[in-house]
Amino acid sequence: MELVINGKKQELDAETIQDVINHFGLTGKPVVVEADGAVLTAAQWASANVRPHMQIELVHFVGGG
Amino acid sequence: MNQDLLRIGNRELSSRFFIGTGLFPNPFVQKEAIKASGAQVLTFAVRRINLESTEDDSILQHVQHEDFIYLPNTSGARTAEEAVRIARLARASGLSDWIKVEISANERTLLPDPIETLKATEVLVKEGFTVLPYITDDPIMCKRLEETGAAAVMPGAAPIGTGLGILNSYHLSLIVEEANVPIIVDAGLGSVSDVAQAMELGVSAVLMNTPVAKARNPVGMAQAMRMGIEAGRLAYLSGRIEKKRYASASSGYDAFKLM
């Protein structure tokens, strides 16, 4: 289905947020997810279903002051 | 000095050096510089993952979490709302509930927007974050942030990354005098003498990134800064002499002069 991930439209075969994480090879990495404005902790990913055109943000920590 | 601990939120720190993790030439130098700094608090930024590159560019792969307190910042936010959003994302990592509120309204100066900073601090304190706002060196504004529930207040010495040093030591000393929470000088410091001066003014800690990361030898500079912080702190606790206009001899014994 079509999702908007980090501002870009992506056609993805995914049912849950966990599928999205797996798709990008981010399993086990310190990633934070926001789906349609709601922050999801890692424990919620497997039970959080995606829906068409969902706005998903995948973020992490980078160097900064 | 062993008992001279810095208390922020529910944590006690023996180091008064908060170090940023940006701009280092490579992860190895960064790791060594952090070690040399003795810092217990590390700052980070929150950004989108680059989905085009599968390479792991997360900063966290290079540091051992259990050794440090993480202080993510809200850089990139232009409003209180954006800062709150970034803070919630940072906390969802499960790594920290500390947040450095950083809201810049002007790209050239990166100076903080005080109104938005106050609003964001208010919201985040209510949500249970340990909030450390970065703010201009305005004594009234710093007080307002303290009253709003900030765990520490972080006035800038000068704009971020400029290395201009303390532009208004009068304001900074007033801020320290008035404060009931730790004051941490964040941004604008350039040299060890700047850092020692800040500590001599009585601030509780300093936060630096650029002056270490962009030094010719970041590891050496991290150690030098650490020593400057310790020297400045001990000098502050020990009490400097008053300044006098005219000389006064060190030897005394006027009655026993030869001539």
Interface residues (C-beta under 8 A of the other chain):
Chain A: I5 N6 G7 K8 F24 G25 L26 K29 P30 V31 V32 V33 E34 V39 L40 T41 A42 E57 L58 V59 H60 F61 V62 G63 G64 G65
Chain B: G20 T21 G22 L23 F24 Q30 T43 F44 A45 V46 R47 R48 I49 L51 T54 D56 D57 S58 I59 L60 Y70 P72 N73 S75 R85 R88 L89 A90 A92 S93 G94 L95 I160 G161 A187 L207 M208 N209 T210
